[in-house]
Amino acid sequence: MSVNLHTVRAAALFASTVQGSERPTARLLQDAITATVRRLGTRGCAAVVAQQFGDHPETAVPRMRWAREHVALLVTTTRPVDPDRLRLAA
């Protein structure tokens, strides 16, 4: 199965502790994504997303929209991510 890096990054941002109300910088978002993937792994991030959509769909939908929008902005406004910096856990 192919893993889309954009999807993994959005799930990691969703699962992170960063809040949209913080008006996070690109650096903060990148650091949060990296830390969350290292802490939970890709499957752990997906599990958090699934749990939140099951338990709180009314807040999970806007949070995922926020996460996807910010990951898309990161891709267009920053240099490519060093693959060694964002290791994807199996």
PyMOL Python script that loads the backbone (N, CA, C, O; Angstrom):
from pymol import cmd

cmd.read_pdbstr("""\
ATOM      1  N   MET A   1       0.847  -1.177   0.000  1.00  0.00           N
ATOM      2  CA  MET A   1       0.000   0.000   0.000  1.00  0.00           C
ATOM      3  C   MET A   1       0.891   1.237   0.000  1.00  0.00           C
ATOM      4  O   MET A   1       1.849   1.317   0.768  1.00  0.00           O
ATOM      5  N   SER A   2       0.584   2.172  -0.835  1.00  0.00           N
ATOM      6  CA  SER A   2       1.339   3.409  -0.950  1.00  0.00           C
ATOM      7  C   SER A   2       0.860   4.414   0.102  1.00  0.00           C
ATOM      8  O   SER A   2      -0.339   4.573   0.331  1.00  0.00           O
ATOM      9  N   VAL A   3       1.822   5.085   0.733  1.00  0.00           N
ATOM     10  CA  VAL A   3       1.491   6.093   1.735  1.00  0.00           C
ATOM     11  C   VAL A   3       1.772   7.469   1.140  1.00  0.00           C
ATOM     12  O   VAL A   3       2.882   7.736   0.679  1.00  0.00           O
ATOM     13  N   ASN A   4       0.786   8.324   1.151  1.00  0.00           N
ATOM     14  CA  ASN A   4       0.922   9.675   0.637  1.00  0.00           C
ATOM     15  C   ASN A   4       1.480  10.554   1.752  1.00  0.00           C
ATOM     16  O   ASN A   4       0.882  10.659   2.823  1.00  0.00           O
ATOM     17  N   LEU A   5       2.622  11.181   1.503  1.00  0.00           N
ATOM     18  CA  LEU A   5       3.276  12.003   2.522  1.00  0.00           C
ATOM     19  C   LEU A   5       2.372  13.146   2.977  1.00  0.00           C
ATOM     20  O   LEU A   5       2.361  13.496   4.157  1.00  0.00           O
ATOM     21  N   HIS A   6       1.620  13.723   2.056  1.00  0.00           N
ATOM     22  CA  HIS A   6       0.700  14.808   2.395  1.00  0.00           C
ATOM     23  C   HIS A   6      -0.347  14.322   3.408  1.00  0.00           C
ATOM     24  O   HIS A   6      -0.671  15.031   4.361  1.00  0.00           O
ATOM     25  N   THR A   7      -0.864  13.127   3.196  1.00  0.00           N
ATOM     26  CA  THR A   7      -1.865  12.544   4.096  1.00  0.00           C
ATOM     27  C   THR A   7      -1.275  12.260   5.468  1.00  0.00           C
ATOM     28  O   THR A   7      -1.909  12.523   6.490  1.00  0.00           O
ATOM     29  N   VAL A   8      -0.059  11.722   5.490  1.00  0.00           N
ATOM     30  CA  VAL A   8       0.609  11.421   6.758  1.00  0.00           C
ATOM     31  C   VAL A   8       0.860  12.708   7.540  1.00  0.00           C
ATOM     32  O   VAL A   8       0.630  12.761   8.748  1.00  0.00           O
ATOM     33  N   ARG A   9       1.330  13.738   6.850  1.00  0.00           N
ATOM     34  CA  ARG A   9       1.607  15.006   7.518  1.00  0.00           C
ATOM     35  C   ARG A   9       0.315  15.629   8.066  1.00  0.00           C
ATOM     36  O   ARG A   9       0.316  16.185   9.164  1.00  0.00           O
ATOM     37  N   ALA A  10      -0.779  15.539   7.310  1.00  0.00           N
ATOM     38  CA  ALA A  10      -2.053  16.081   7.787  1.00  0.00           C
ATOM     39  C   ALA A  10      -2.542  15.314   9.019  1.00  0.00           C
ATOM     40  O   ALA A  10      -3.030  15.920   9.973  1.00  0.00           O
ATOM     41  N   ALA A  11      -2.413  14.005   9.000  1.00  0.00           N
ATOM     42  CA  ALA A  11      -2.826  13.202  10.159  1.00  0.00           C
ATOM     43  C   ALA A  11      -1.969  13.531  11.373  1.00  0.00           C
ATOM     44  O   ALA A  11      -2.472  13.609  12.494  1.00  0.00           O
ATOM     45  N   ALA A  12      -0.670  13.724  11.148  1.00  0.00           N
ATOM     46  CA  ALA A  12       0.226  14.066  12.251  1.00  0.00           C
ATOM     47  C   ALA A  12      -0.107  15.436  12.826  1.00  0.00           C
ATOM     48  O   ALA A  12      -0.104  15.615  14.044  1.00  0.00           O
ATOM     49  N   LEU A  13      -0.390  16.390  11.970  1.00  0.00           N
ATOM     50  CA  LEU A  13      -0.762  17.724  12.461  1.00  0.00           C
ATOM     51  C   LEU A  13      -2.088  17.653  13.205  1.00  0.00           C
ATOM     52  O   LEU A  13      -2.246  18.289  14.247  1.00  0.00           O
ATOM     53  N   PHE A  14      -3.031  16.898  12.690  1.00  0.00           N
ATOM     54  CA  PHE A  14      -4.313  16.682  13.351  1.00  0.00           C
ATOM     55  C   PHE A  14      -4.099  16.112  14.750  1.00  0.00           C
ATOM     56  O   PHE A  14      -4.735  16.551  15.708  1.00  0.00           O
ATOM     57  N   ALA A  15      -3.200  15.133  14.866  1.00  0.00           N
ATOM     58  CA  ALA A  15      -2.963  14.441  16.138  1.00  0.00           C
ATOM     59  C   ALA A  15      -2.068  15.236  17.091  1.00  0.00           C
ATOM     60  O   ALA A  15      -1.938  14.881  18.263  1.00  0.00           O
ATOM     61  N   SER A  16      -1.459  16.295  16.598  1.00  0.00           N
ATOM     62  CA  SER A  16      -0.552  17.086  17.436  1.00  0.00           C
ATOM     63  C   SER A  16      -1.339  17.958  18.419  1.00  0.00           C
ATOM     64  O   SER A  16      -2.568  18.010  18.384  1.00  0.00           O
ATOM     65  N   THR A  17      -0.603  18.631  19.286  1.00  0.00           N
ATOM     66  CA  THR A  17      -1.235  19.518  20.263  1.00  0.00           C
ATOM     67  C   THR A  17      -1.383  20.951  19.754  1.00  0.00           C
ATOM     68  O   THR A  17      -1.911  21.808  20.462  1.00  0.00           O
ATOM     69  N   VAL A  18      -0.922  21.214  18.534  1.00  0.00           N
ATOM     70  CA  VAL A  18      -1.003  22.570  17.969  1.00  0.00           C
ATOM     71  C   VAL A  18      -2.461  22.924  17.710  1.00  0.00           C
ATOM     72  O   VAL A  18      -3.226  22.116  17.183  1.00  0.00           O
ATOM     73  N   GLN A  19      -2.831  24.131  18.086  1.00  0.00           N
ATOM     74  CA  GLN A  19      -4.185  24.628  17.873  1.00  0.00           C
ATOM     75  C   GLN A  19      -4.162  25.757  16.853  1.00  0.00           C
ATOM     76  O   GLN A  19      -3.225  26.555  16.815  1.00  0.00           O
ATOM     77  N   GLY A  20      -5.192  25.816  16.036  1.00  0.00           N
ATOM     78  CA  GLY A  20      -5.290  26.877  15.038  1.00  0.00           C
ATOM     79  C   GLY A  20      -5.328  28.254  15.657  1.00  0.00           C
ATOM     80  O   GLY A  20      -4.860  29.221  15.057  1.00  0.00           O
ATOM     81  N   SER A  21      -5.879  28.351  16.849  1.00  0.00           N
ATOM     82  CA  SER A  21      -5.979  29.650  17.532  1.00  0.00           C
ATOM     83  C   SER A  21      -4.614  30.196  17.934  1.00  0.00           C
ATOM     84  O   SER A  21      -4.489  31.376  18.260  1.00  0.00           O
ATOM     85  N   GLU A  22      -3.589  29.344  17.913  1.00  0.00           N
ATOM     86  CA  GLU A  22      -2.232  29.776  18.249  1.00  0.00           C
ATOM     87  C   GLU A  22      -1.597  30.571  17.110  1.00  0.00           C
ATOM     88  O   GLU A  22      -0.567  31.214  17.308  1.00  0.00           O
ATOM     89  N   ARG A  23      -2.198  30.534  15.924  1.00  0.00           N
ATOM     90  CA  ARG A  23      -1.618  31.146  14.727  1.00  0.00           C
ATOM     91  C   ARG A  23      -0.181  30.661  14.541  1.00  0.00           C
ATOM     92  O   ARG A  23       0.755  31.461  14.544  1.00  0.00           O
ATOM     93  N   PRO A  24      -0.011  29.346  14.381  1.00  0.00           N
ATOM     94  CA  PRO A  24       1.324  28.754  14.347  1.00  0.00           C
ATOM     95  C   PRO A  24       2.126  29.162  13.109  1.00  0.00           C
ATOM     96  O   PRO A  24       1.578  29.376  12.028  1.00  0.00           O
ATOM     97  N   THR A  25       3.418  29.261  13.303  1.00  0.00           N
ATOM     98  CA  THR A  25       4.333  29.553  12.207  1.00  0.00           C
ATOM     99  C   THR A  25       4.611  28.262  11.425  1.00  0.00           C
ATOM    100  O   THR A  25       4.305  27.165  11.891  1.00  0.00           O
ATOM    101  N   ALA A  26       5.185  28.410  10.250  1.00  0.00           N
ATOM    102  CA  ALA A  26       5.541  27.239   9.441  1.00  0.00           C
ATOM    103  C   ALA A  26       6.520  26.350  10.206  1.00  0.00           C
ATOM    104  O   ALA A  26       6.420  25.123  10.161  1.00  0.00           O
ATOM    105  N   ARG A  27       7.452  26.964  10.897  1.00  0.00           N
ATOM    106  CA  ARG A  27       8.449  26.209  11.668  1.00  0.00           C
ATOM    107  C   ARG A  27       7.776  25.402  12.778  1.00  0.00           C
ATOM    108  O   ARG A  27       8.106  24.234  12.983  1.00  0.00           O
ATOM    109  N   LEU A  28       6.839  26.015  13.490  1.00  0.00           N
ATOM    110  CA  LEU A  28       6.117  25.318  14.552  1.00  0.00           C
ATOM    111  C   LEU A  28       5.330  24.142  13.982  1.00  0.00           C
ATOM    112  O   LEU A  28       5.315  23.061  14.571  1.00  0.00           O
ATOM    113  N   LEU A  29       4.683  24.347  12.848  1.00  0.00           N
ATOM    114  CA  LEU A  29       3.918  23.274  12.223  1.00  0.00           C
ATOM    115  C   LEU A  29       4.832  22.120  11.811  1.00  0.00           C
ATOM    116  O   LEU A  29       4.523  20.956  12.065  1.00  0.00           O
ATOM    117  N   GLN A  30       5.946  22.443  11.181  1.00  0.00           N
ATOM    118  CA  GLN A  30       6.891  21.402  10.774  1.00  0.00           C
ATOM    119  C   GLN A  30       7.419  20.629  11.981  1.00  0.00           C
ATOM    120  O   GLN A  30       7.503  19.401  11.956  1.00  0.00           O
ATOM    121  N   ASP A  31       7.768  21.354  13.026  1.00  0.00           N
ATOM    122  CA  ASP A  31       8.277  20.696  14.236  1.00  0.00           C
ATOM    123  C   ASP A  31       7.208  19.814  14.883  1.00  0.00           C
ATOM    124  O   ASP A  31       7.508  18.721  15.364  1.00  0.00           O
ATOM    125  N   ALA A  32       5.970  20.288  14.894  1.00  0.00           N
ATOM    126  CA  ALA A  32       4.871  19.509  15.484  1.00  0.00           C
ATOM    127  C   ALA A  32       4.618  18.240  14.681  1.00  0.00           C
ATOM    128  O   ALA A  32       4.393  17.177  15.260  1.00  0.00           O
ATOM    129  N   ILE A  33       4.652  18.340  13.368  1.00  0.00           N
ATOM    130  CA  ILE A  33       4.448  17.171  12.510  1.00  0.00           C
ATOM    131  C   ILE A  33       5.550  16.147  12.763  1.00  0.00           C
ATOM    132  O   ILE A  33       5.275  14.962  12.950  1.00  0.00           O
ATOM    133  N   THR A  34       6.789  16.608  12.767  1.00  0.00           N
ATOM    134  CA  THR A  34       7.924  15.708  12.986  1.00  0.00           C
ATOM    135  C   THR A  34       7.833  15.032  14.348  1.00  0.00           C
ATOM    136  O   THR A  34       7.998  13.817  14.455  1.00  0.00           O
ATOM    137  N   ALA A  35       7.571  15.818  15.387  1.00  0.00           N
ATOM    138  CA  ALA A  35       7.501  15.269  16.747  1.00  0.00           C
ATOM    139  C   ALA A  35       6.359  14.268  16.886  1.00  0.00           C
ATOM    140  O   ALA A  35       6.512  13.239  17.544  1.00  0.00           O
ATOM    141  N   THR A  36       5.224  14.563  16.274  1.00  0.00           N
ATOM    142  CA  THR A  36       4.067  13.674  16.400  1.00  0.00           C
ATOM    143  C   THR A  36       4.306  12.364  15.667  1.00  0.00           C
ATOM    144  O   THR A  36       3.945  11.303  16.177  1.00  0.00           O
ATOM    145  N   VAL A  37       4.905  12.413  14.484  1.00  0.00           N
ATOM    146  CA  VAL A  37       5.210  11.172  13.760  1.00  0.00           C
ATOM    147  C   VAL A  37       6.230  10.353  14.538  1.00  0.00           C
ATOM    148  O   VAL A  37       6.121   9.129  14.608  1.00  0.00           O
ATOM    149  N   ARG A  38       7.206  11.010  15.114  1.00  0.00           N
ATOM    150  CA  ARG A  38       8.205  10.261  15.909  1.00  0.00           C
ATOM    151  C   ARG A  38       7.579   9.643  17.148  1.00  0.00           C
ATOM    152  O   ARG A  38       7.940   8.535  17.547  1.00  0.00           O
ATOM    153  N   ARG A  39       6.641  10.360  17.757  1.00  0.00           N
ATOM    154  CA  ARG A  39       6.017   9.883  19.000  1.00  0.00           C
ATOM    155  C   ARG A  39       5.006   8.769  18.730  1.00  0.00           C
ATOM    156  O   ARG A  39       5.004   7.755  19.429  1.00  0.00           O
ATOM    157  N   LEU A  40       4.142   8.946  17.720  1.00  0.00           N
ATOM    158  CA  LEU A  40       3.044   8.014  17.484  1.00  0.00           C
ATOM    159  C   LEU A  40       3.271   7.060  16.316  1.00  0.00           C
ATOM    160  O   LEU A  40       2.665   5.989  16.267  1.00  0.00           O
ATOM    161  N   GLY A  41       4.130   7.434  15.383  1.00  0.00           N
ATOM    162  CA  GLY A  41       4.262   6.676  14.137  1.00  0.00           C
ATOM    163  C   GLY A  41       3.094   6.999  13.219  1.00  0.00           C
ATOM    164  O   GLY A  41       2.132   7.647  13.631  1.00  0.00           O
ATOM    165  N   THR A  42       3.180   6.554  11.994  1.00  0.00           N
ATOM    166  CA  THR A  42       2.118   6.869  11.034  1.00  0.00           C
ATOM    167  C   THR A  42       0.802   6.192  11.405  1.00  0.00           C
ATOM    168  O   THR A  42      -0.271   6.782  11.275  1.00  0.00           O
ATOM    169  N   ARG A  43       0.897   4.966  11.864  1.00  0.00           N
ATOM    170  CA  ARG A  43      -0.326   4.250  12.253  1.00  0.00           C
ATOM    171  C   ARG A  43      -0.953   4.853  13.503  1.00  0.00           C
ATOM    172  O   ARG A  43      -2.176   4.900  13.631  1.00  0.00           O
ATOM    173  N   GLY A  44      -0.122   5.307  14.408  1.00  0.00           N
ATOM    174  CA  GLY A  44      -0.643   5.953  15.611  1.00  0.00           C
ATOM    175  C   GLY A  44      -1.373   7.248  15.282  1.00  0.00           C
ATOM    176  O   GLY A  44      -2.412   7.549  15.868  1.00  0.00           O
ATOM    177  N   CYS A  45      -0.823   8.014  14.342  1.00  0.00           N
ATOM    178  CA  CYS A  45      -1.490   9.247  13.904  1.00  0.00           C
ATOM    179  C   CYS A  45      -2.844   8.915  13.290  1.00  0.00           C
ATOM    180  O   CYS A  45      -3.846   9.567  13.584  1.00  0.00           O
ATOM    181  N   ALA A  46      -2.864   7.892  12.433  1.00  0.00           N
ATOM    182  CA  ALA A  46      -4.122   7.476  11.806  1.00  0.00           C
ATOM    183  C   ALA A  46      -5.122   6.995  12.857  1.00  0.00           C
ATOM    184  O   ALA A  46      -6.324   7.227  12.722  1.00  0.00           O
ATOM    185  N   ALA A  47      -4.637   6.334  13.888  1.00  0.00           N
ATOM    186  CA  ALA A  47      -5.521   5.856  14.957  1.00  0.00           C
ATOM    187  C   ALA A  47      -6.154   7.016  15.721  1.00  0.00           C
ATOM    188  O   ALA A  47      -7.334   6.966  16.068  1.00  0.00           O
ATOM    189  N   VAL A  48      -5.367   8.059  15.983  1.00  0.00           N
ATOM    190  CA  VAL A  48      -5.905   9.246  16.667  1.00  0.00           C
ATOM    191  C   VAL A  48      -6.979   9.893  15.807  1.00  0.00           C
ATOM    192  O   VAL A  48      -8.039  10.272  16.305  1.00  0.00           O
ATOM    193  N   VAL A  49      -6.702  10.016  14.517  1.00  0.00           N
ATOM    194  CA  VAL A  49      -7.693  10.607  13.600  1.00  0.00           C
ATOM    195  C   VAL A  49      -8.977   9.788  13.624  1.00  0.00           C
ATOM    196  O   VAL A  49     -10.067  10.343  13.761  1.00  0.00           O
ATOM    197  N   ALA A  50      -8.853   8.475  13.491  1.00  0.00           N
ATOM    198  CA  ALA A  50     -10.033   7.609  13.478  1.00  0.00           C
ATOM    199  C   ALA A  50     -10.827   7.712  14.774  1.00  0.00           C
ATOM    200  O   ALA A  50     -12.056   7.780  14.759  1.00  0.00           O
ATOM    201  N   GLN A  51     -10.109   7.722  15.894  1.00  0.00           N
ATOM    202  CA  GLN A  51     -10.795   7.819  17.180  1.00  0.00           C
ATOM    203  C   GLN A  51     -11.552   9.135  17.312  1.00  0.00           C
ATOM    204  O   GLN A  51     -12.693   9.158  17.773  1.00  0.00           O
ATOM    205  N   GLN A  52     -10.920  10.224  16.907  1.00  0.00           N
ATOM    206  CA  GLN A  52     -11.576  11.526  17.023  1.00  0.00           C
ATOM    207  C   GLN A  52     -12.782  11.643  16.091  1.00  0.00           C
ATOM    208  O   GLN A  52     -13.795  12.238  16.459  1.00  0.00           O
ATOM    209  N   PHE A  53     -12.678  11.079  14.888  1.00  0.00           N
ATOM    210  CA  PHE A  53     -13.829  11.101  13.982  1.00  0.00           C
ATOM    211  C   PHE A  53     -14.963  10.246  14.528  1.00  0.00           C
ATOM    212  O   PHE A  53     -16.132  10.561  14.307  1.00  0.00           O
ATOM    213  N   GLY A  54     -14.636   9.169  15.241  1.00  0.00           N
ATOM    214  CA  GLY A  54     -15.671   8.340  15.845  1.00  0.00           C
ATOM    215  C   GLY A  54     -16.292   8.978  17.062  1.00  0.00           C
ATOM    216  O   GLY A  54     -17.508   8.930  17.242  1.00  0.00           O
ATOM    217  N   ASP A  55     -15.454   9.585  17.914  1.00  0.00           N
ATOM    218  CA  ASP A  55     -15.934  10.149  19.175  1.00  0.00           C
ATOM    219  C   ASP A  55     -16.493  11.571  19.045  1.00  0.00           C
ATOM    220  O   ASP A  55     -17.479  11.922  19.694  1.00  0.00           O
ATOM    221  N   HIS A  56     -15.855  12.375  18.205  1.00  0.00           N
ATOM    222  CA  HIS A  56     -16.219  13.797  18.108  1.00  0.00           C
ATOM    223  C   HIS A  56     -16.208  14.277  16.655  1.00  0.00           C
ATOM    224  O   HIS A  56     -15.404  15.140  16.301  1.00  0.00           O
ATOM    225  N   PRO A  57     -17.086  13.734  15.810  1.00  0.00           N
ATOM    226  CA  PRO A  57     -17.053  14.117  14.395  1.00  0.00           C
ATOM    227  C   PRO A  57     -17.308  15.608  14.163  1.00  0.00           C
ATOM    228  O   PRO A  57     -16.827  16.176  13.183  1.00  0.00           O
ATOM    229  N   GLU A  58     -18.055  16.231  15.056  1.00  0.00           N
ATOM    230  CA  GLU A  58     -18.369  17.657  14.888  1.00  0.00           C
ATOM    231  C   GLU A  58     -17.148  18.556  15.034  1.00  0.00           C
ATOM    232  O   GLU A  58     -17.119  19.651  14.472  1.00  0.00           O
ATOM    233  N   THR A  59     -16.138  18.109  15.782  1.00  0.00           N
ATOM    234  CA  THR A  59     -14.901  18.889  15.895  1.00  0.00           C
ATOM    235  C   THR A  59     -13.778  18.308  15.035  1.00  0.00           C
ATOM    236  O   THR A  59     -12.842  19.020  14.671  1.00  0.00           O
ATOM    237  N   ALA A  60     -13.869  17.022  14.712  1.00  0.00           N
ATOM    238  CA  ALA A  60     -12.822  16.390  13.904  1.00  0.00           C
ATOM    239  C   ALA A  60     -12.825  16.906  12.467  1.00  0.00           C
ATOM    240  O   ALA A  60     -11.763  17.084  11.871  1.00  0.00           O
ATOM    241  N   VAL A  61     -13.997  17.143  11.915  1.00  0.00           N
ATOM    242  CA  VAL A  61     -14.078  17.614  10.522  1.00  0.00           C
ATOM    243  C   VAL A  61     -13.379  18.957  10.343  1.00  0.00           C
ATOM    244  O   VAL A  61     -12.531  19.078   9.460  1.00  0.00           O
ATOM    245  N   PRO A  62     -13.702  19.980  11.152  1.00  0.00           N
ATOM    246  CA  PRO A  62     -12.991  21.244  10.960  1.00  0.00           C
ATOM    247  C   PRO A  62     -11.496  21.155  11.301  1.00  0.00           C
ATOM    248  O   PRO A  62     -10.684  21.854  10.693  1.00  0.00           O
ATOM    249  N   ARG A  63     -11.132  20.312  12.255  1.00  0.00           N
ATOM    250  CA  ARG A  63      -9.706  20.176  12.591  1.00  0.00           C
ATOM    251  C   ARG A  63      -8.947  19.542  11.423  1.00  0.00           C
ATOM    252  O   ARG A  63      -7.843  19.980  11.097  1.00  0.00           O
ATOM    253  N   MET A  64      -9.523  18.518  10.792  1.00  0.00           N
ATOM    254  CA  MET A  64      -8.840  17.900   9.655  1.00  0.00           C
ATOM    255  C   MET A  64      -8.775  18.877   8.485  1.00  0.00           C
ATOM    256  O   MET A  64      -7.769  18.925   7.777  1.00  0.00           O
ATOM    257  N   ARG A  65      -9.821  19.644   8.277  1.00  0.00           N
ATOM    258  CA  ARG A  65      -9.787  20.657   7.220  1.00  0.00           C
ATOM    259  C   ARG A  65      -8.645  21.635   7.478  1.00  0.00           C
ATOM    260  O   ARG A  65      -7.891  21.969   6.564  1.00  0.00           O
ATOM    261  N   TRP A  66      -8.519  22.091   8.713  1.00  0.00           N
ATOM    262  CA  TRP A  66      -7.444  23.001   9.118  1.00  0.00           C
ATOM    263  C   TRP A  66      -6.078  22.353   8.883  1.00  0.00           C
ATOM    264  O   TRP A  66      -5.176  22.983   8.332  1.00  0.00           O
ATOM    265  N   ALA A  67      -5.929  21.102   9.300  1.00  0.00           N
ATOM    266  CA  ALA A  67      -4.651  20.404   9.154  1.00  0.00           C
ATOM    267  C   ALA A  67      -4.276  20.249   7.680  1.00  0.00           C
ATOM    268  O   ALA A  67      -3.131  20.501   7.303  1.00  0.00           O
ATOM    269  N   ARG A  68      -5.225  19.840   6.853  1.00  0.00           N
ATOM    270  CA  ARG A  68      -4.939  19.656   5.422  1.00  0.00           C
ATOM    271  C   ARG A  68      -4.585  20.981   4.751  1.00  0.00           C
ATOM    272  O   ARG A  68      -3.675  21.035   3.924  1.00  0.00           O
ATOM    273  N   GLU A  69      -5.291  22.034   5.101  1.00  0.00           N
ATOM    274  CA  GLU A  69      -4.998  23.351   4.521  1.00  0.00           C
ATOM    275  C   GLU A  69      -3.593  23.810   4.900  1.00  0.00           C
ATOM    276  O   GLU A  69      -2.860  24.334   4.061  1.00  0.00           O
ATOM    277  N   HIS A  70      -3.223  23.615   6.154  1.00  0.00           N
ATOM    278  CA  HIS A  70      -1.910  24.071   6.595  1.00  0.00           C
ATOM    279  C   HIS A  70      -0.778  23.211   6.023  1.00  0.00           C
ATOM    280  O   HIS A  70       0.293  23.731   5.712  1.00  0.00           O
ATOM    281  N   VAL A  71      -1.001  21.928   5.884  1.00  0.00           N
ATOM    282  CA  VAL A  71       0.006  21.073   5.253  1.00  0.00           C
ATOM    283  C   VAL A  71       0.173  21.488   3.784  1.00  0.00           C
ATOM    284  O   VAL A  71       1.297  21.543   3.285  1.00  0.00           O
ATOM    285  N   ALA A  72      -0.911  21.773   3.105  1.00  0.00           N
ATOM    286  CA  ALA A  72      -0.819  22.222   1.705  1.00  0.00           C
ATOM    287  C   ALA A  72      -0.045  23.527   1.614  1.00  0.00           C
ATOM    288  O   ALA A  72       0.757  23.706   0.698  1.00  0.00           O
ATOM    289  N   LEU A  73      -0.274  24.441   2.549  1.00  0.00           N
ATOM    290  CA  LEU A  73       0.473  25.699   2.567  1.00  0.00           C
ATOM    291  C   LEU A  73       1.947  25.456   2.827  1.00  0.00           C
ATOM    292  O   LEU A  73       2.798  26.107   2.221  1.00  0.00           O
ATOM    293  N   LEU A  74       2.258  24.534   3.713  1.00  0.00           N
ATOM    294  CA  LEU A  74       3.664  24.210   3.990  1.00  0.00           C
ATOM    295  C   LEU A  74       4.368  23.715   2.735  1.00  0.00           C
ATOM    296  O   LEU A  74       5.516  24.075   2.475  1.00  0.00           O
ATOM    297  N   VAL A  75       3.688  22.902   1.973  1.00  0.00           N
ATOM    298  CA  VAL A  75       4.273  22.333   0.762  1.00  0.00           C
ATOM    299  C   VAL A  75       4.569  23.437  -0.254  1.00  0.00           C
ATOM    300  O   VAL A  75       5.575  23.375  -0.961  1.00  0.00           O
ATOM    301  N   THR A  76       3.714  24.428  -0.328  1.00  0.00           N
ATOM    302  CA  THR A  76       3.896  25.473  -1.335  1.00  0.00           C
ATOM    303  C   THR A  76       4.786  26.618  -0.866  1.00  0.00           C
ATOM    304  O   THR A  76       5.289  27.379  -1.692  1.00  0.00           O
ATOM    305  N   THR A  77       4.992  26.756   0.449  1.00  0.00           N
ATOM    306  CA  THR A  77       5.745  27.906   0.941  1.00  0.00           C
ATOM    307  C   THR A  77       7.092  27.576   1.553  1.00  0.00           C
ATOM    308  O   THR A  77       7.836  28.486   1.917  1.00  0.00           O
ATOM    309  N   THR A  78       7.427  26.303   1.677  1.00  0.00           N
ATOM    310  CA  THR A  78       8.699  25.936   2.293  1.00  0.00           C
ATOM    311  C   THR A  78       9.480  25.037   1.365  1.00  0.00           C
ATOM    312  O   THR A  78       8.953  24.498   0.392  1.00  0.00           O
ATOM    313  N   ARG A  79      10.737  24.892   1.687  1.00  0.00           N
ATOM    314  CA  ARG A  79      11.578  24.002   0.887  1.00  0.00           C
ATOM    315  C   ARG A  79      11.203  22.555   1.188  1.00  0.00           C
ATOM    316  O   ARG A  79      10.572  22.282   2.210  1.00  0.00           O
ATOM    317  N   PRO A  80      11.578  21.628   0.318  1.00  0.00           N
ATOM    318  CA  PRO A  80      11.230  20.218   0.537  1.00  0.00           C
ATOM    319  C   PRO A  80      11.759  19.717   1.878  1.00  0.00           C
ATOM    320  O   PRO A  80      12.810  20.149   2.352  1.00  0.00           O
ATOM    321  N   VAL A  81      11.013  18.807   2.472  1.00  0.00           N
ATOM    322  CA  VAL A  81      11.391  18.214   3.750  1.00  0.00           C
ATOM    323  C   VAL A  81      12.500  17.203   3.521  1.00  0.00           C
ATOM    324  O   VAL A  81      12.415  16.376   2.613  1.00  0.00           O
ATOM    325  N   ASP A  82      13.537  17.266   4.338  1.00  0.00           N
ATOM    326  CA  ASP A  82      14.622  16.299   4.307  1.00  0.00           C
ATOM    327  C   ASP A  82      14.056  14.946   4.768  1.00  0.00           C
ATOM    328  O   ASP A  82      13.537  14.855   5.881  1.00  0.00           O
ATOM    329  N   PRO A  83      14.142  13.913   3.952  1.00  0.00           N
ATOM    330  CA  PRO A  83      13.559  12.618   4.327  1.00  0.00           C
ATOM    331  C   PRO A  83      14.096  12.071   5.650  1.00  0.00           C
ATOM    332  O   PRO A  83      13.386  11.348   6.350  1.00  0.00           O
ATOM    333  N   ASP A  84      15.340  12.406   6.000  1.00  0.00           N
ATOM    334  CA  ASP A  84      15.898  11.924   7.264  1.00  0.00           C
ATOM    335  C   ASP A  84      15.260  12.619   8.454  1.00  0.00           C
ATOM    336  O   ASP A  84      15.273  12.088   9.564  1.00  0.00           O
ATOM    337  N   ARG A  85      14.697  13.812   8.229  1.00  0.00           N
ATOM    338  CA  ARG A  85      14.079  14.563   9.321  1.00  0.00           C
ATOM    339  C   ARG A  85      12.708  14.033   9.677  1.00  0.00           C
ATOM    340  O   ARG A  85      12.300  14.076  10.837  1.00  0.00           O
ATOM    341  N   LEU A  86      11.997  13.533   8.684  1.00  0.00           N
ATOM    342  CA  LEU A  86      10.646  13.025   8.917  1.00  0.00           C
ATOM    343  C   LEU A  86      10.621  11.544   8.581  1.00  0.00           C
ATOM    344  O   LEU A  86      10.238  11.148   7.480  1.00  0.00           O
ATOM    345  N   ARG A  87      11.028  10.751   9.526  1.00  0.00           N
ATOM    346  CA  ARG A  87      11.049   9.307   9.316  1.00  0.00           C
ATOM    347  C   ARG A  87       9.638   8.769   9.532  1.00  0.00           C
ATOM    348  O   ARG A  87       8.989   9.074  10.533  1.00  0.00           O
ATOM    349  N   LEU A  88       9.185   7.979   8.596  1.00  0.00           N
ATOM    350  CA  LEU A  88       7.854   7.391   8.695  1.00  0.00           C
ATOM    351  C   LEU A  88       7.956   6.038   9.383  1.00  0.00           C
ATOM    352  O   LEU A  88       8.661   5.143   8.919  1.00  0.00           O
ATOM    353  N   ALA A  89       7.254   5.905  10.475  1.00  0.00           N
ATOM    354  CA  ALA A  89       7.257   4.637  11.204  1.00  0.00           C
ATOM    355  C   ALA A  89       6.356   3.639  10.495  1.00  0.00           C
ATOM    356  O   ALA A  89       5.330   4.004   9.921  1.00  0.00           O
ATOM    357  N   ALA A  90       6.742   2.418  10.544  1.00  0.00           N
ATOM    358  CA  ALA A  90       5.952   1.374   9.871  1.00  0.00           C
ATOM    359  C   ALA A  90       4.708   1.041  10.636  1.00  0.00           C
ATOM    360  O   ALA A  90       3.932   0.186  10.210  1.00  0.00           O
TER     361      ALA A  90
END
""", "prot")
cmd.dss("prot")
cmd.show_as("cartoon", "prot")
cmd.util.cbc("prot")
cmd.orient("prot")
